[in-house]
Structures are given as C-alpha cells and as structure tokens.
Amino acid sequence: MSEETPADEPFNRASTSEPLPPVSENPKTAKDAPPGSGSHEDRDGPVSESDALRSLSEGTGHDETERSEALRAGAIADLIAQRLNSDASGTRIGTLALFNDTVSFGGGFNSGGARGPGAARAGSASVLPMDSVELVEYTELFIQPDNYDEGLASLSEHRLLILTGPPGSGRVATAVNLLSEAMALGGAGDGGCHRLLDPSVLLEPGWTPPVKNCGYLAVLEDGPAGMGEFAVAFGVRTGVGPGAGVRQLAAVVAALRASGCHLVLTGGHDLAVAAAGPGSESVALHRLAPVDPLVIVERRVLGHEGDTEAHAKLRQLLESTGARDALREQPAAQHAVRLAGVITSEGDVAAAVVRLRDPSGQVHAWFDRYRDPEALSFALAAAVLENSGYLTVADAAVKLRTALTPPELAPPDLRFRDRLGHEQQWIRLDFTDTAAPVVRFRSPLLGQVILAYAWGTLDGRRTAFLDWLRGLLKHSDLEVRARAAVAAGVLAWADHHYAVHRFLTAWAGSTSWPLRQAAATAFGVAGSHPESAAAVWELLHRWARGGTSAHQRRLAGTAANSVGGLLGRDSPHRAVAVLRAALDHGDDWGTLPSVAWGGVHLIHQGQAQALLDGYLEWSQPQDLSPMVAKSLSAFVFAVSVPYEQPADITEEHAGVPGVPLLLSDLHRHRHQLAELWARALARRPVQDSALPVLREWIDTYADKCPGSLGTIGELLADIASRPGRHRERLVWWLKKWAGDADGPSANAAVLRRVIDRT
C-alpha cells in the first residue's frame, strides 16, 4: 500500500482518487482554538455547514459552561420532580386547590383550648372568665416545658409576666398553668382565671383589674398587626424609645399588686423583641421552651399513668401511621394535641396524618397569617433556594423584600434568623460539617407549594417576584441559578399556559444563554408532571419544527436542550423525535450545536440506545444530503465529549470521569457504534473531525479507561470487516499515528497489528 492517504468514499457513489486534506495531528487543537470572531446564532437566515462545524469544533465560548450547568441543573430538577411526583413519604400535593380561596381552616393556634383568644367577645365586656371545663382541658394533662419553674417564680414576684413563643407552641396552655399555680402559691386566687379580651387596654393610663384576686390572660396575635398599639408604645420598627410603654407596664404591675392579681401577656417574636428592649429590666420576660410533641401525644392519650405495654403500643401506632415523621415536620404542640384527640376518639389516625402532612393546608394557613414583605420574602427565597446556605438565602430574601417595599433611606434592620422559630416554623437550619447553616423545610414538598400558592394569589407582587427570580438566573453561584430555573418549572407546572406566554417563551428565545438554559430546565420540571407533560411536549415539538430566523433557531435549540434532560430520560423516543425535528432544517445548520449537546445530555441520562438508533436512521441514506452530514457530525461530537459527573450528585448511569461515556459503555452499543464510526470516517467533511477524535480515543482515553484498548480494537476490527475501503483507511491512519515523528502512538501500533490479524 502506498503512503498516499486513501480516498474517502462518497455515499452511494464510486470511489474517487481525491486525497483527504490534512487533519490536525493534535486531537486537542480544535477544542483549544479560540472561538470564532463572530457568533452565528444571532444571524437571520440559514447558517452554513462550515460555520456550524466550526462552532462544534472551536466552541462558542459557552460550551464548558453549558455542559457543566446543564448537568447540574438537570440533576437538581430530577430530584425536585421526584419529590413532586412521589408518594413514598405519604405526602401529596393536591388535597387543596391552590387557587381556590373558598377553603377555610377552623380552630385557633393555641395548644388545645376549645376557644381561641378572640372567640368569645361579648358586647362591651372587657374580660371573660374561663369555666372549669376549659381550665381542666388546659391543666389536667399539661406537660411543663424546660425552665417552667423560672417563669413561675418571675410571675409570682413581678405579678406580670411576658411569655413569648411561636404560634401553636402551647404558650396559652403554659400561661393558664402559670396563672393557676401563681394564684395558688399566693393564697388569694378565689377569683379564677379571666381572658383580657382587648390587651391594648393595658396601655391606657389608670387601668385597674376589673375583678380582684384573680389571674388574667392577655393574648397578642403574631405579627405587626397583632402588636397594634403595643408596637407604638414599645417603639417596635419606629426607632422611637419605648419609655412610655415600659412606664405604663410598671403602673400595671402596681395595679395588679393592689388588686391581688397576676397577669400573663403572651405573644410572638415582635412582643419578645419589644419586651427585651431598653427598660426591660422592670419587666419579667420568659421565652417558652419547646416540648417534644411525641411526649405530648403520650400524655394526652395515656394520661399520667400508662404502663410499659401501653406506651410501646402507642409508639408502634405512631410509627406505622407515619405520625412520628409528621410530628417531626410539624413539631408545634397544637398538632400533637389534635393528633392525640384523634387517637383517643378512635378516629382514623392514618387519615389524620395525611391531612397533617398535606403541605397545601400549611401554606394556605401561613399566608393567611403572614402578609408583610419581610416574612414573604424569606419564605419565597427559601422555596426557591432550599438546601442552600443561610447567607445565600438571606441575601436573596433581602433583594426580594426591596422589590416588594417602597424605597428606604437607610438599609433595613432585617434579622431573618430570629424569626425562623416564630413565623417561619416550617423552616429549620441544619448545621453541616463546615458549620455553615443550610436552610431546609421540615416537609419536602412545602417549597413547591409555597411557590405555586404565592404565584397564584399574590397578584400585586407577581411581576416583582418574576423580576427577582430572573435576577437569580444571573447569580454567580451555579447552584443558585439552577434552583431558580427549577422554581420557574414549578410555576409552569402550576399554570402552564400563563407561564409559557408570560416568561418561558421570552427566555427560550433570548440571546442570553443562561435564560435559555433556565427555560430548558423549567420545561424539564413542568413536563415531569402528568398534568402538564402533554402540553410541554407539544410545545417543544412545535419549536423544533420552527423556521430559520435567529429567534426560531434559538427556540429550536432550547427544545433540543430541554429533551436532553429529565424529559429525555423518561421518554427517550419522544426526545429523539424532537432532536430530529430540530436538526432537519434543510440547508440551515444553525441548530446543530444545540442538537449535538442535547444528544450528549441524553446519553448521560442513560438513553444512548435510542439516540444511536436515531443517528443510524437519519444517516441511513449515506448520501450528500445535509441531514446525513448533520447526524454524523452530532455523533462525532457525542463520542468526543468526556464524561464529568456533577459534584455531590450520584447518577445511575455514571461513567469513567474524563472519558466519553460511549467509550466506557462501548460493550453495550458496539454494533451501533461500529456502523456510525464507519460512516463518519468514510467521507468528508465529517471525516475531518472524526479522525482527531478517534486518535484521542486511542492515545488519551484508552489509558484512562481500563480494558478499553481491547474494546477499541474489537470496534476497529468490526469497521475494517465492512465492504469498501474501511480496512485500508484504518491501517493507513494507524500506521501514520504509530510512526508520528512528533509523538508516536504505541496504542496505534498495537491496534494496527490487531487489524492485520483480522
């Protein structure tokens, strides 16, 4: 055989003697070359074959970023979609219509009383006595929290105690028990316990207890609205000194002493902040410690006695029905009391647990209670960025709050962490080995329901929220960008039609690559839900079949990117159909890079079989048509991209890092790969990119992947056995690489001997 390069073979034509052009001997030359001087994706009209192939070989400046972010975002989207569609935890979204405001929730947020603090206003009466039934309900099975004795001592000494704790924590029950015991210790408690229906009367000069020798309970609702006049008196959020409020409470203490009375004023975070301010040394302040909800259930069901067998039986019931997990997610005392009531009445415990774990009810009740921007901004930031560090979430929440409030002269004094145990009880901070706290919801589905509920109900704030979400897509942290894209997918799932026309189409056709990637991730999340899957697939097919303008080309590219992720893993044949439609645009080659990357991502989803079948079908004519060259070019790109597993994410179809997945998986797809390699090596221009990739397989990747040199030899033997000049071509190039003066390839020499023997 002469040293002249064997000619390539035109498909379905006779061989010619035209020699092959020189091919780069360094397999990394093409990849390391700087990007072209201009971007072709923004031109109207068809993109040429040479431009598209150069884009694949040289890169557009986004290749590495695109690959890394797509894999990361796709993995996160996968996890989120599994949560949304899985019922393994016994939790499911859907028992509440998220956009139906006719749903109501009964019951107060106290820990077991039959009456809420505002349930018994009658005429102009300022107080309401508690009857014996209510007192027994609060006191008979009460469990003292930690430091209860300290609170009792403070109440006995000062006569007025400010007791603070989160809603539903049992603060009312604790207050009633403190009053009962303090009056008993004082020996003048014949007046019983009374509710003070309007706590603001305590701020009126000259107030005196209406009934002597009794205990008073005053309950402030949570939040700024609940604080009302107390916020002004104590200077909460105003910067005004709290002197007037403190002086008035000192007068209240004197009036209580003179009347032989005790008073517990209970509330949430705002009251705790106000009472701990300047002048607080004259006020007795006690913060309620949480009680284990499982202990509350045991006391409520078994009473003060309960033998070992009864306790074991109850624990088994709580475990088998999922009640234990439910109370870990919602540890407030009120939930334990309600669940204990179901057990003692021999109700359906499993059904009660399902209702308790339903995130829709929690979200609806929370949004009814908290409406200020500070609370909303952190809840929404956590819903988008769950499992991110606290500082990342807090910074995002500050930006969202700024968008939801009028401009301020000075930066606001925001302390989100202080409120987590009060108005944000559904969020917890988990401390990792690095000591940096991570924000997580107690229930795995809460974040998604919060996003859908806020999107459908906060009408005046929807635009600001969307602008903020889009801003997160430009964040320097890759994980923040990926989670923001996932959040957009949740919104698309909640209302597909509106989301597509409101923002997803604009993102998908944008000249900004991060926005296009965000749209692709969002479609992966939305399409994974049965209710929106059909609409998502129909839209992606329509975009893939679109025209050749720059905008339509970007839409087709986004469609190809979308199906390379979660959608393609679950429906590979539909994904391949979208890739074909996006690629088959005649002489317009503009969608080739996006389709090629979509194919790589589909391979990384474990769907190489369907994709390779598609490449074989599309290149079957083996003629000079653009579709054949495009298909083989996309194949060559797929075998050239090394696998890189996303950090901290375990993939089912993981390969050898730094080696193309189709090489480490060669034994599974050898027949398909042999045919596609043969077609790609047989003629130009695909041959120009296929030969450097083959040499990189031989010289670089074979040494990184144990045993792969032998499988490459089997692959080349399969190619050489085909009719035509395949053997002659392979022998010529292997000999040339083996004798390369600048870098002889020992592996090429080995493979040449393998082919000679066959």
C-alpha positions in Angstrom: 0.0 0.0 0.0 1.4 3.4 -0.9 1.9 6.2 1.7 -0.7 8.3 -0.1 -3.9 8.8 2.0 -6.7 6.5 0.9 -9.6 8.5 -0.7 -12.8 9.0 1.1 -16.0 7.3 -0.2 -18.9 9.4 -1.4 -22.1 7.7 -0.2 -23.7 5.7 -3.0 -21.1 6.7 -5.5 -18.0 5.2 -6.9 -14.7 5.7 -5.1 -12.6 8.6 -6.3 -8.8 9.2 -6.1 -9.2 12.6 -4.5 -6.9 12.6 -1.4 -8.0 13.6 2.0 -6.9 17.0 3.2 -4.5 17.2 6.1 -6.0 16.5 9.5 -4.7 18.1 12.8 -2.4 15.6 14.4 -3.1 17.1 17.9 -6.5 15.9 18.9 -6.9 18.9 21.3 -6.0 21.6 18.7 -9.6 22.1 17.6 -11.0 22.2 21.1 -8.4 24.6 22.4 -8.7 27.0 19.5 -10.2 30.4 20.3 -13.8 31.0 19.4 -14.6 32.5 16.0 -14.7 36.2 15.7 -18.5 36.3 15.3 -21.5 34.5 16.7 -23.7 32.9 14.0 -26.6 32.2 16.2 -27.9 35.8 16.0 -28.0 36.0 12.2 -31.3 35.7 10.4 -31.4 33.1 7.6 -29.6 29.7 7.2 -26.3 29.1 8.9 -23.7 27.4 6.7 -22.3 23.9 7.1 -18.8 25.3 7.7 -20.0 27.7 10.3 -21.9 25.0 12.3 -19.0 22.5 12.1 -16.5 25.2 13.2 -18.9 26.1 16.1 -18.8 22.5 17.3 -15.0 22.1 17.0 -14.0 25.5 18.3 -16.8 26.2 20.7 -18.9 29.3 21.0 -17.5 30.4 24.4 -20.3 28.7 26.2 -19.5 25.0 25.7 -17.9 24.2 29.0 -20.4 26.4 30.9 -23.3 24.9 29.1 -22.2 21.4 29.8 -21.5 21.9 33.5 -24.6 23.9 34.2 -26.9 21.7 32.2 -25.8 18.6 34.0 -26.1 20.3 37.4 -29.4 21.9 36.7 -30.7 18.7 35.2 -29.7 16.7 38.3 -31.4 19.2 40.7 -34.5 19.3 38.5 -34.5 15.5 38.6 -34.6 15.5 42.4 -37.3 18.1 42.6 -39.5 16.4 40.1 -39.1 13.1 42.0 -40.3 14.9 45.2 -43.3 16.3 43.4 -44.4 13.1 41.8 -43.5 10.6 44.6 -46.0 9.5 47.2 -43.4 7.4 49.1 -43.4 9.7 52.1 -47.2 9.7 52.4 -47.3 13.3 51.4 -49.0 14.6 48.3 -49.9 17.9 46.9 -53.5 18.2 45.7 -55.8 18.0 48.7 -56.2 21.7 48.5 -57.0 23.7 45.3 -54.1 26.2 45.4 -56.1 28.9 43.7 -59.4 28.4 45.4 -59.9 30.9 48.2 -63.2 29.3 49.5 -61.2 26.8 51.6 -61.4 27.7 55.3 -59.5 26.4 58.3 -61.1 26.2 61.7 -59.6 26.3 65.2 -57.2 28.7 66.9 -53.5 28.3 67.1 -53.4 27.5 70.8 -52.3 24.1 72.1 -55.6 22.6 73.0 -58.1 25.1 74.3 -61.6 24.9 72.9 -61.7 28.6 72.4 -59.3 30.9 70.7 -58.3 34.2 72.2 -60.8 36.2 70.2 -63.6 33.7 70.1 -65.7 35.0 72.9 -66.1 38.7 72.6 -69.4 39.6 74.0 -70.8 43.1 73.8 -68.5 45.6 75.5 -67.3 43.3 78.3 -63.5 43.6 78.8 -62.9 40.2 80.4 -64.3 36.7 80.0 -64.0 34.2 82.8 -62.7 30.7 82.0 -65.1 28.0 83.0 -64.0 24.8 84.9 -64.1 22.7 81.7 -61.7 24.9 79.9 -59.3 25.1 82.9 -59.3 21.3 83.2 -58.5 21.0 79.5 -55.5 23.3 79.8 -54.2 22.0 83.1 -55.0 18.3 83.7 -52.6 16.8 81.2 -50.2 19.7 80.9 -46.5 19.0 80.5 -44.2 21.5 81.9 -41.6 22.8 79.4 -38.0 23.4 80.4 -37.4 26.3 82.7 -41.1 26.4 83.7 -40.2 27.0 87.3 -38.2 30.1 86.4 -41.3 31.5 84.7 -43.5 30.7 87.7 -41.0 32.4 90.0 -41.0 35.5 87.8 -44.7 35.7 87.6 -45.1 35.3 91.4 -42.5 38.0 92.1 -43.5 40.6 89.4 -47.2 39.8 89.1 -46.9 40.5 85.3 -45.1 38.0 83.0 -44.5 38.5 79.3 -44.5 35.0 77.9 -43.3 34.6 74.2 -43.3 31.6 71.9 -44.2 30.6 68.3 -47.9 30.1 67.3 -49.1 26.7 68.3 -46.3 26.1 70.7 -48.6 25.8 73.8 -48.0 29.3 75.1 -51.6 29.8 76.1 -51.7 26.5 77.9 -48.5 27.4 79.7 -49.9 30.8 80.6 -53.0 29.3 82.2 -51.0 26.8 84.2 -48.6 29.6 85.4 -51.6 31.7 86.5 -53.2 28.8 88.3 -50.1 27.9 90.2 -49.1 31.5 91.0 -52.5 32.2 92.4 -52.4 29.0 94.5 -49.0 30.0 95.8 -50.2 33.5 96.7 -53.2 32.1 98.6 -55.7 34.6 97.1 -56.8 33.0 93.9 -60.6 32.7 94.5 -61.4 35.0 91.6 -60.4 32.3 89.0 -58.8 33.0 85.6 -60.1 35.5 83.0 -59.3 36.3 79.4 -58.5 40.0 78.8 -60.3 40.4 75.5 -58.5 43.6 74.4 -54.9 43.6 75.6 -54.4 47.2 74.4 -56.4 48.4 77.5 -53.2 47.7 79.5 -51.7 50.7 77.8 -54.4 53.1 79.0 -53.5 55.3 81.9 -55.1 54.3 85.2 -56.1 50.8 84.1 -57.1 48.5 87.0 -58.1 44.9 87.0 -61.9 44.6 86.7 -62.0 41.6 89.1 -59.8 41.3 92.1 -57.8 38.3 93.4 -57.7 36.5 90.0 -55.4 35.7 87.1 -55.6 37.5 83.7 -54.6 36.1 80.3 -53.9 38.6 77.5 -53.0 37.2 74.1 -51.4 39.2 71.3 -51.7 37.9 67.8 -48.5 37.4 65.9 -47.1 39.9 63.5 -47.2 43.7 63.4 -51.0 43.8 63.1 -51.3 41.8 66.3 -49.0 44.1 68.2 -51.1 47.1 67.3 -50.7 49.8 69.9 -48.0 47.8 71.7 -45.7 48.3 68.7 -46.1 52.1 69.0 -45.7 52.0 72.8 -42.6 49.9 72.7 -41.1 51.6 69.6 -41.1 48.5 67.5 -39.9 49.3 63.9 -40.2 53.0 64.6 -36.9 53.8 66.2 -38.8 55.7 69.0 -37.7 54.9 72.5 -40.0 52.5 74.4 -40.1 54.6 77.6 -43.9 55.2 77.6 -44.7 51.6 77.1 -42.4 50.4 79.9 -43.6 53.1 82.3 -47.2 52.1 81.7 -46.5 48.4 82.3 -44.9 49.4 85.6 -48.2 51.1 86.5 -50.0 47.9 85.5 -47.8 45.9 87.9 -48.7 48.3 90.7 -52.4 47.9 90.0 -52.1 44.1 89.9 -50.4 44.1 93.3 -53.0 46.3 94.8 -55.8 44.0 93.5 -54.1 40.7 94.4 -54.0 39.7 90.7 -51.5 38.2 88.3 -51.3 38.7 84.5 -49.6 36.8 81.7 -49.2 38.7 78.4 -48.3 36.2 75.7 -47.3 36.7 72.0 -44.7 36.0 69.4 -41.5 37.3 68.1 -42.4 41.0 67.9 -43.5 41.0 71.5 -40.3 39.3 72.5 -38.2 42.0 70.7 -40.2 44.8 72.2 -40.1 43.4 75.8 -36.3 42.8 75.5 -35.6 46.4 74.6 -34.4 49.3 76.7 -36.1 49.5 80.1 -36.9 45.8 80.0 -35.3 45.3 83.4 -38.6 46.2 85.0 -40.5 43.6 83.0 -40.5 39.9 83.6 -39.8 38.2 80.3 -39.9 34.4 79.8 -39.3 32.6 76.4 -41.2 29.4 76.1 -39.1 26.3 75.5 -40.5 23.7 73.0 -41.9 20.4 74.3 -41.4 17.1 72.4 -44.6 16.6 70.5 -44.4 12.8 71.0 -44.4 13.3 74.7 -47.5 15.5 74.4 -49.3 12.7 72.5 -48.3 10.1 75.1 -49.6 12.3 78.0 -52.8 13.2 76.2 -53.5 9.6 75.2 -52.2 7.6 78.2 -52.6 10.2 81.0 -50.2 10.3 83.9 -50.1 6.6 84.3 -49.8 4.3 81.3 -47.9 1.1 81.7 -44.9 0.0 79.6 -47.1 -2.1 77.2 -49.4 0.8 76.6 -46.5 3.1 75.7 -45.0 0.5 73.4 -48.3 0.0 71.6 -48.8 3.8 71.2 -45.3 4.2 69.8 -45.9 1.4 67.3 -49.1 3.1 66.2 -47.3 6.4 65.7 -44.6 4.7 63.7 -46.8 2.6 61.5 -49.1 5.5 60.6 -46.3 8.0 59.8 -47.4 10.2 62.8 -43.8 10.3 64.2 -42.5 11.7 60.9 -45.4 14.1 60.6 -44.7 15.5 64.1 -41.0 15.9 63.2 -42.1 18.0 60.3 -44.6 20.0 62.3 -43.5 19.9 65.9 -45.8 22.5 67.3 -47.8 21.4 70.3 -51.1 22.1 68.7 -50.6 19.4 66.1 -49.7 16.9 68.8 -52.8 17.8 70.8 -55.1 17.4 67.7 -53.5 14.1 66.7 -53.9 12.8 70.3 -57.6 13.7 70.1 -58.0 11.6 67.0 -56.3 8.6 68.8 -58.4 8.9 72.0 -61.6 9.1 70.0 -60.5 6.1 68.0 -60.6 8.0 64.7 -58.7 7.3 61.5 -55.1 8.1 62.6 -53.6 7.5 59.1 -56.1 9.9 57.5 -55.3 12.5 60.2 -51.6 12.1 59.5 -52.2 12.6 55.7 -54.1 15.8 56.5 -51.4 17.0 58.8 -48.6 16.4 56.3 -50.5 17.9 53.4 -48.4 21.0 52.6 -51.2 22.8 50.9 -53.0 23.3 54.2 -49.9 24.6 55.9 -49.2 27.0 53.1 -52.7 28.4 52.9 -52.9 28.9 56.7 -49.4 30.6 56.8 -50.2 33.1 54.0 -53.5 33.9 55.7 -51.5 34.9 58.9 -48.3 36.5 57.5 -48.5 39.1 54.8 -45.7 41.6 55.4 -42.8 41.7 52.9 -40.2 40.5 55.4 -42.0 37.2 56.1 -43.0 36.7 52.5 -39.5 37.4 51.1 -37.7 34.8 53.2 -40.4 32.2 52.6 -40.2 32.6 48.8 -36.4 32.8 48.9 -36.3 29.6 50.8 -38.8 27.9 48.5 -36.5 28.7 45.5 -33.1 28.1 47.2 -33.9 25.3 49.7 -30.8 23.4 50.7 -28.6 26.5 50.1 -26.6 28.2 52.8 -28.4 30.6 55.1 -26.4 33.6 53.9 -27.3 32.9 50.3 -31.0 32.6 51.1 -30.9 35.7 53.3 -29.2 37.8 50.7 -31.8 36.8 48.1 -34.6 37.5 50.5 -33.3 41.0 51.2 -33.3 41.7 47.4 -36.9 40.4 47.1 -38.0 42.4 50.1 -36.5 45.5 48.5 -38.6 44.9 45.4 -41.8 44.4 47.5 -41.4 47.6 49.5 -41.1 51.4 48.9 -37.5 52.7 48.8 -36.0 53.3 52.2 -33.5 56.0 53.3 -31.3 53.5 55.1 -30.8 49.7 54.9 -33.5 47.9 56.9 -32.6 46.1 60.1 -33.5 42.6 58.9 -32.8 39.6 61.0 -34.5 36.6 59.3 -32.8 34.0 61.5 -34.5 35.4 64.7 -37.9 34.8 63.1 -37.4 31.2 61.9 -38.7 29.7 65.2 -41.7 32.0 65.2 -43.4 32.9 61.9 -41.2 30.5 59.9 -41.6 27.4 61.9 -41.7 25.3 58.8 -38.1 26.1 58.1 -35.1 24.8 60.0 -31.4 25.5 59.9 -29.2 22.4 59.6 -25.6 22.8 60.5 -23.1 20.9 58.4 -19.5 19.9 59.0 -18.4 23.3 57.8 -20.6 24.9 60.5 -22.4 26.9 57.8 -26.2 26.6 58.3 -28.3 25.2 55.5 -31.9 26.3 55.0 -34.4 23.4 54.7 -38.1 23.0 55.0 -39.3 20.4 57.5 -41.6 18.9 54.9 -40.1 18.0 51.5 -43.0 19.5 49.4 -43.5 22.8 51.2 -41.2 24.8 49.0 -43.0 23.8 45.8 -46.5 24.6 47.3 -45.3 28.0 48.5 -44.2 28.9 45.1 -47.4 27.8 43.4 -49.6 29.5 46.1 -47.7 32.8 46.0 -47.7 32.8 42.2 -51.4 32.3 42.1 -52.5 34.6 44.9 -50.1 37.5 45.3 -51.4 39.3 42.3 -49.9 42.7 43.0 -46.4 41.2 43.6 -46.2 38.7 40.8 -44.2 41.0 38.5 -41.7 41.9 41.2 -41.3 38.2 42.1 -40.7 37.3 38.5 -38.1 40.0 38.0 -36.4 38.9 41.2 -36.4 35.2 40.0 -35.0 36.3 36.7 -32.3 38.2 38.5 -31.3 35.0 40.3 -30.6 33.4 36.9 -27.6 35.7 36.7 -26.2 34.8 40.1 -22.5 34.0 40.3 -23.4 30.7 42.1 -24.2 27.9 39.7 -26.5 26.2 42.2 -28.5 29.3 42.8 -29.0 29.7 39.0 -30.1 26.1 38.7 -32.5 26.3 41.6 -34.1 29.4 40.2 -34.7 27.6 36.9 -36.3 24.7 38.8 -38.5 27.2 40.6 -39.6 28.6 37.2 -40.6 25.0 36.3 -42.8 24.7 39.3 -44.6 27.9 38.2 -45.0 26.4 34.8 -46.5 23.3 36.3 -48.9 25.4 38.4 -50.2 27.2 35.3 -48.5 26.1 32.1 -50.3 28.3 29.6 -49.7 31.5 31.6 -46.1 30.7 32.3 -45.3 29.9 28.6 -46.7 33.2 27.4 -45.7 35.3 30.4 -42.0 34.4 30.6 -40.8 31.0 29.3 -41.1 31.8 25.6 -39.1 35.0 26.1 -36.5 33.1 28.0 -36.3 30.3 25.5 -35.8 32.7 22.5 -33.4 35.0 24.4 -29.9 35.8 23.2 -28.8 35.2 26.8 -27.7 31.6 27.1 -28.4 31.4 30.9 -32.1 32.3 30.2 -32.3 29.7 27.5 -30.9 27.1 29.9 -33.3 28.2 32.6 -36.2 27.7 30.2 -34.9 24.2 29.3 -34.7 23.2 33.0 -38.1 24.7 33.7 -39.7 22.6 30.9 -38.0 19.5 32.3 -39.6 20.1 35.7 -43.0 21.0 34.3 -43.0 18.2 31.8 -42.3 15.6 34.5 -45.7 16.2 36.0 -48.5 14.2 34.3 -50.9 17.2 34.2 -48.6 19.4 32.1 -46.5 16.8 30.3 -48.6 16.7 27.1 -48.6 20.5 26.7 -44.9 20.7 27.3 -44.1 18.0 24.6 -46.4 19.6 22.1 -44.8 23.0 22.6 -41.2 21.6 22.2 -42.2 19.7 19.0 -43.6 22.9 17.6 -40.5 24.9 18.4 -38.2 22.2 17.0 -40.1 22.3 13.7 -39.9 26.1 13.5 -38.4 28.3 10.9 -34.8 29.5 10.3 -34.9 33.0 11.7 -32.5 33.7 14.6 -35.3 33.7 17.1 -36.9 30.5 15.8 -33.5 28.9 15.8 -33.0 29.7 19.4 -36.4 28.3 20.3 -35.5 25.0 18.5 -32.2 24.9 20.3 -33.9 25.3 23.7 -36.3 22.5 22.7 -33.3 20.3 22.0 -31.6 21.2 25.3 -34.9 20.5 27.2 -35.3 17.0 25.9 -31.7 16.1 26.8 -32.5 16.2 30.4 -35.2 14.8 32.6 -37.8 14.7 29.8 -35.5 12.6 27.6 -34.7 10.1 30.4 -38.4 9.3 30.9 -39.4 9.5 27.2 -36.3 8.8 25.1 -38.1 8.2 21.8 -40.1 11.4 22.1 -36.9 13.2 22.9 -35.1 11.8 19.8 -38.1 12.9 17.7 -37.7 16.4 18.9 -33.9 16.3 18.2 -34.6 15.2 14.6 -37.2 17.9 14.1 -34.7 20.5 15.4 -31.9 19.2 13.2 -33.9 18.6 9.9 -34.0 22.2 8.7 -32.6 21.7 5.2 -29.5 23.8 4.4 -29.8 25.7 7.7 -27.2 24.2 10.1 -27.8 26.7 12.9 -29.4 24.1 15.3 -26.6 21.6 15.0 -24.7 22.7 18.2 -27.8 22.6 20.3 -28.9 19.2 19.0 -25.4 17.8 19.4 -25.3 18.9 23.1 -28.9 17.7 23.6 -27.7 14.3 22.4 -24.7 14.3 24.8 -27.0 15.0 27.7 -29.4 12.3 26.6 -26.5 9.8 26.6 -25.7 11.0 30.2 -29.3 10.2 31.1 -28.7 6.6 30.2 -30.6 6.8 26.8 -27.7 6.1 24.4 -29.6 3.3 22.7 -32.5 5.4 21.5 -30.1 8.2 20.4 -27.8 6.0 18.4 -30.7 4.3 16.7 -31.8 7.8 15.7 -28.4 8.7 14.3 -28.3 5.4 12.3 -31.8 6.1 10.9 -31.1 9.7 10.0 -27.8 8.9 8.2 -29.1 5.7 6.5 -29.2 7.2 3.0 -25.4 7.7 3.2 -25.7 10.4 0.5 -24.6 14.0 0.3 -27.8 15.4 1.9 -27.4 17.9 4.8 -29.3 15.6 7.2 -26.8 12.8 6.8 -23.8 15.1 7.5 -25.6 16.8 10.4 -26.4 13.4 12.0 -22.9 12.1 11.7 -21.4 15.4 12.9 -23.6 15.2 16.0 -22.5 11.6 16.6 -18.8 12.6 16.3 -19.4 15.3 18.9 -21.1 12.8 21.2 -18.1 10.5 21.1 -15.7 13.3 21.7 -17.1 14.8 24.9 -15.6 13.4 28.1 -17.9 12.4 30.9 -17.9 14.6 34.0 -20.2 13.6 36.9 -21.7 16.6 38.6 -20.3 17.2 42.1 -22.3 15.8 45.0 -24.8 14.1 42.7 -24.9 10.3 42.3 -26.0 9.3 38.8 -27.4 6.0 37.9 -25.6 5.9 34.6 -22.2 7.2 35.8 -19.2 6.6 33.6 -15.4 7.0 33.9 -14.7 10.6 34.7 -12.7 12.3 31.9 -13.6 9.6 29.3 -16.5 9.8 26.8 -19.4 7.8 28.1 -19.8 6.0 24.8 -16.3 4.6 25.1 -16.6 3.4 28.7 -20.0 1.9 27.6 -18.7 0.6 24.3 -19.5 -3.0 25.0 -23.3 -2.2 25.3 -23.5 -0.4 21.9 -20.7 -1.9 19.9 -22.7 -2.8 16.8 -24.3 0.7 16.5 -21.1 2.5 17.2 -19.1 0.5 14.7 -21.6 1.4 11.9 -21.7 5.0 12.9 -17.9 5.3 13.1 -17.6 3.6 9.7 -20.0 6.1 8.2 -18.3 9.1 9.9 -14.8 8.0 8.8 -15.8 7.3 5.3 -16.1 10.8 3.9 -15.6 14.5 4.4 -16.3 16.9 6.0 -17.3 14.6 8.9 -14.1 12.7 8.5 -12.1 15.8 9.3 -13.5 15.9 12.8 -13.9 12.1 13.2 -10.2 11.2 12.7 -8.8 13.5 15.5 -11.5 12.2 17.9 -10.5 8.6 17.0 -6.9 9.3 17.7 -7.9 10.9 21.1 -9.8 7.7 21.9 -6.6 5.7 21.1 -3.9 7.9 22.7 -5.7 9.6 25.6 -8.9 7.9 26.7 -7.8 4.3 26.3 -5.2 4.8 29.0 -7.8 6.4 31.4 -10.4 3.6 31.0 -9.1 0.1 32.0 -9.6 -2.5 29.3 -10.8 -0.1 26.7 -7.9 -0.5 24.3 -9.0 -4.1 23.7 -12.6 -3.0 23.1 -11.4 -0.3 20.7 -9.5 -3.0 18.8 -12.7 -5.0 18.5 -14.6 -1.9 17.3 -11.9 -1.2 14.6 -11.9 -4.8 13.6 -15.7 -4.6 13.1 -15.3 -1.4 11.0 -12.4 -3.0 8.9 -14.6 -6.0 8.1 -17.2 -3.9 6.3 -17.2 -3.7 2.4 -15.3 -0.9 0.9 -12.0 0.8 1.8 -12.6 0.9 5.6 -9.7 -1.5 6.3 -7.3 0.3 4.0 -8.2 3.7 5.6 -7.8 2.5 9.2 -4.5 0.8 8.5 -3.1 3.9 6.8 -4.0 6.2 9.7 -2.9 3.8 12.4 0.4 3.4 10.7 0.8 7.2 10.3 0.0 7.8 14.0 2.3 4.9 15.1 5.2 6.5 13.2 4.5 10.1 14.0 7.8 11.8 14.5 6.5 14.3 17.0 4.5 11.9 19.1 4.5 8.2 18.1 1.4 6.3 19.3 2.2 2.9 20.8 -1.5 2.2 21.1 -2.0 2.8 17.4 0.8 0.3 16.6 -1.0 -2.3 18.8 -4.3 -1.7 17.1 -2.8 -1.9 13.6 -1.5 -5.4 14.5 -5.0 -6.3 15.7 -6.5 -5.3 12.3 -3.7 -7.1 10.4 -4.6 -10.3 12.3 -8.2 -10.0 11.3 
